[in-house]
Amino acid sequence: MLYGDALRRAARTPYPLASVTVAPLVTLWFLCQLFGLLPHALHTFPVDSYLEFVAPALAVASGVPFAIWCGMAVGRDADTRVLDQVLSTPVPRLYIAMATLLAAATAAACSALLVSTVALAAGATIASGFRGLLGVVGLAAALGVIYAGMAWIITALIPGRRVAGAILGALLLCTLLGSDLLLPNGLLPLWLRLLANANPLTVAIDGARAVTWDHVDWGRWERGLLVLLAPAIAAAIGAAVLPRPLRAGP
């Protein structure tokens, strides 16, 4: 029931709905227009088409903004007293957070499927076929849990909603730009390469590319998924033990 309520609330809100449907597709088109000639200009570029390069990366990244919005639900529910009503019922505290995390994972998976389908229609390929598509979807879902959990924890701990929103906005920006989503890792400056290597999004991107490019490497995908499981579990546990904000904020 809580899971269904979280999905229905997201479906009725324009911003999160657009962030996993229209926004990724517009971004895909824009990036291909902006960097489309890059593979032909650089002989060291890993693939022949920029669409092939960016599509798997954007597929797993497209659900991150929505996941952060889902994680902020603890603050919205506290302000509207919905959280107090739920906590007064016999529903275990774990279920409250899990419903939000599962909603974020579901939306991230659907967004990854949408981006991958549009990319395939535009001429991209997935070398490992349907299994590779499911692999990309799985990585996107894991990212959804991670960032929804982190947003839930930050919103619960930070005194003011506006401060929490600013921190989460900075987190989203650093996540997207501090990765190899736009350019190959070897073309990044050293400091940004170090940041990207510690970024969960980079791990998911590398795993997605490993199963979509010609030289399929399922071992690399499996290692990436295992690396993502640790922060996903930590975020889920953290969200489960912090269902109520510790401090009130405007």
Legacy VTK file of the C-alpha trace (Angstrom):
# vtk DataFile Version 3.0
C-alpha trace
ASCII
DATASET POLYDATA
POINTS 250 float
0.000 0.000 0.000
2.761 2.458 0.929
4.642 1.539 -2.248
1.544 2.183 -4.375
0.937 5.513 -2.624
4.512 6.605 -3.346
4.139 5.765 -7.034
0.771 7.501 -7.309
2.091 10.642 -5.655
5.019 10.757 -8.072
2.744 10.193 -11.060
0.566 13.136 -10.011
3.516 15.535 -9.646
4.750 17.148 -12.898
8.425 17.630 -11.978
9.395 14.067 -11.012
7.329 12.620 -13.835
9.051 14.839 -16.410
12.474 14.122 -14.887
12.259 10.434 -15.808
10.500 10.796 -19.170
10.922 14.001 -21.163
14.114 15.382 -19.576
16.362 12.332 -20.305
15.206 12.175 -23.924
15.806 15.887 -24.487
19.224 15.529 -22.835
20.071 12.557 -25.054
19.210 14.535 -28.183
21.084 17.631 -27.016
24.271 15.763 -26.072
24.343 13.913 -29.382
23.954 17.231 -31.192
26.663 18.886 -29.081
29.275 16.102 -29.077
28.198 14.093 -32.108
31.405 14.760 -34.075
33.719 13.981 -31.165
34.295 10.287 -32.040
35.389 11.299 -35.559
37.724 13.999 -34.223
39.457 11.760 -31.676
40.953 8.499 -32.864
41.196 7.285 -29.265
37.445 7.586 -28.664
36.197 4.185 -27.412
33.251 3.860 -29.862
32.402 5.135 -33.326
29.206 6.959 -32.352
28.567 9.394 -29.530
25.056 7.966 -29.237
26.597 4.579 -28.409
28.806 6.282 -25.825
26.233 8.389 -23.993
23.067 6.257 -24.250
23.967 3.589 -21.632
25.390 6.272 -19.337
22.300 8.456 -19.547
20.060 5.413 -19.139
21.451 4.646 -15.683
21.776 8.324 -14.721
18.274 9.375 -15.749
16.628 8.171 -12.539
18.969 9.971 -10.114
17.024 13.296 -9.969
13.778 11.418 -9.361
15.413 9.286 -6.668
16.550 12.397 -4.823
13.037 13.841 -5.068
11.649 10.595 -3.632
14.126 10.687 -0.770
13.010 14.180 0.174
9.538 12.728 0.828
10.394 12.334 4.521
10.459 16.113 4.833
7.273 16.666 2.855
5.449 13.965 4.804
6.612 15.424 8.111
5.467 18.921 7.183
2.002 17.694 6.183
1.716 15.385 9.245
1.357 12.355 6.981
4.429 10.792 8.572
2.966 11.145 12.059
-0.224 9.409 10.931
1.712 6.515 9.389
3.974 6.142 12.430
0.915 5.906 14.677
-0.229 2.745 12.851
1.136 -0.793 13.420
3.099 -0.555 10.135
6.790 -1.372 10.822
9.102 1.613 10.465
11.130 -0.327 7.894
8.190 -0.432 5.473
7.877 3.357 5.393
11.368 3.879 4.021
11.303 0.762 1.835
8.206 1.998 -0.002
10.010 5.188 -0.994
13.209 3.371 -1.985
11.298 0.850 -4.102
9.373 3.644 -5.804
12.657 5.360 -6.671
14.136 2.090 -7.960
11.047 1.390 -10.071
11.050 4.844 -11.649
14.806 4.680 -12.333
14.411 1.275 -13.994
11.519 2.503 -16.159
13.469 5.606 -17.162
16.487 3.476 -18.115
14.237 1.267 -20.214
12.726 4.317 -21.940
16.108 5.903 -22.742
17.511 2.588 -23.996
14.476 1.965 -26.198
14.671 5.429 -27.773
18.439 5.039 -28.270
17.875 1.686 -30.006
15.292 3.308 -32.274
17.824 6.043 -33.083
20.422 3.510 -34.196
22.272 2.465 -31.053
22.920 -1.212 -30.323
23.179 -3.402 -27.261
25.742 -6.059 -28.041
24.525 -8.464 -25.357
20.885 -8.127 -26.433
17.970 -8.403 -24.033
20.204 -9.553 -21.166
22.255 -6.403 -21.570
19.124 -4.271 -21.482
18.078 -5.921 -18.225
21.603 -5.343 -16.911
21.325 -1.616 -17.577
17.898 -1.517 -15.926
19.250 -3.320 -12.857
22.110 -0.856 -12.429
19.697 2.060 -12.747
17.458 0.559 -10.041
20.442 0.158 -7.690
21.334 3.820 -8.200
17.733 4.757 -7.457
17.947 3.056 -4.054
21.307 4.691 -3.265
20.299 8.264 -4.007
16.798 7.997 -2.587
18.288 6.668 0.635
20.939 9.384 0.800
18.334 12.090 0.151
16.066 10.600 2.846
18.902 10.607 5.399
20.052 14.148 4.558
16.499 15.497 4.699
15.929 13.790 8.053
19.137 15.116 9.615
19.405 18.659 8.258
17.431 21.234 10.340
15.926 23.250 7.476
14.222 21.956 4.349
15.790 24.686 2.225
19.275 23.841 3.458
18.664 20.160 2.772
17.380 21.018 -0.696
20.506 23.068 -1.433
22.763 20.234 -0.284
20.871 17.717 -2.392
21.007 20.038 -5.410
24.782 20.243 -5.038
24.927 16.460 -4.615
22.980 15.963 -7.851
25.210 18.375 -9.766
28.424 16.779 -8.468
27.070 13.314 -9.235
26.205 14.085 -12.849
29.236 16.243 -13.706
31.722 14.311 -11.567
31.480 11.180 -13.709
32.433 9.964 -17.178
28.909 10.477 -18.478
29.900 13.149 -21.022
33.495 12.235 -21.856
35.731 9.157 -21.579
37.603 8.898 -18.303
40.963 9.317 -20.028
40.001 12.776 -21.317
39.144 14.123 -17.869
41.655 16.168 -15.823
43.332 14.242 -13.018
41.303 15.790 -10.166
38.027 15.101 -11.953
39.156 11.586 -12.813
39.780 10.909 -9.116
36.344 12.293 -8.250
34.711 10.230 -10.981
36.377 7.040 -9.794
34.749 7.488 -6.362
31.327 8.246 -7.845
28.633 5.519 -7.705
27.269 6.830 -11.003
30.594 6.131 -12.714
30.473 2.550 -11.460
26.978 2.127 -12.910
27.978 3.783 -16.201
30.997 1.525 -16.623
28.852 -1.531 -15.962
26.212 -0.378 -18.440
28.789 0.236 -21.148
30.398 -3.128 -20.457
27.242 -4.961 -21.566
26.195 -2.664 -24.410
29.428 -2.123 -26.342
30.857 -4.683 -28.776
33.353 -6.189 -26.320
30.816 -7.434 -23.779
32.273 -7.916 -20.293
29.777 -9.403 -17.861
32.488 -9.700 -15.230
32.864 -5.933 -15.210
29.087 -5.564 -14.909
28.974 -7.996 -11.990
31.790 -6.180 -10.183
29.981 -2.883 -10.688
26.729 -4.265 -9.299
28.502 -5.690 -6.253
30.184 -2.331 -5.605
26.799 -0.580 -5.808
25.151 -3.031 -3.419
27.208 -1.797 -0.448
26.037 1.863 -0.557
22.537 0.705 -1.539
22.260 -1.444 1.585
23.773 1.312 3.750
21.340 3.887 2.349
18.383 1.552 2.877
19.343 0.844 6.490
19.962 4.523 7.177
16.599 5.494 5.749
14.847 2.747 7.700
16.170 3.935 11.066
15.410 7.596 10.321
11.749 7.704 9.294
11.097 10.880 11.280
13.136 14.067 10.824
15.280 14.645 13.896
14.798 18.411 13.739
11.911 20.516 12.573
12.549 22.925 9.717
10.629 25.372 7.539
LINES 1 251
250 0 1 2 3 4 5 6 7 8 9 10 11 12 13 14 15 16 17 18 19 20 21 22 23 24 25 26 27 28 29 30 31 32 33 34 35 36 37 38 39 40 41 42 43 44 45 46 47 48 49 50 51 52 53 54 55 56 57 58 59 60 61 62 63 64 65 66 67 68 69 70 71 72 73 74 75 76 77 78 79 80 81 82 83 84 85 86 87 88 89 90 91 92 93 94 95 96 97 98 99 100 101 102 103 104 105 106 107 108 109 110 111 112 113 114 115 116 117 118 119 120 121 122 123 124 125 126 127 128 129 130 131 132 133 134 135 136 137 138 139 140 141 142 143 144 145 146 147 148 149 150 151 152 153 154 155 156 157 158 159 160 161 162 163 164 165 166 167 168 169 170 171 172 173 174 175 176 177 178 179 180 181 182 183 184 185 186 187 188 189 190 191 192 193 194 195 196 197 198 199 200 201 202 203 204 205 206 207 208 209 210 211 212 213 214 215 216 217 218 219 220 221 222 223 224 225 226 227 228 229 230 231 232 233 234 235 236 237 238 239 240 241 242 243 244 245 246 247 248 249
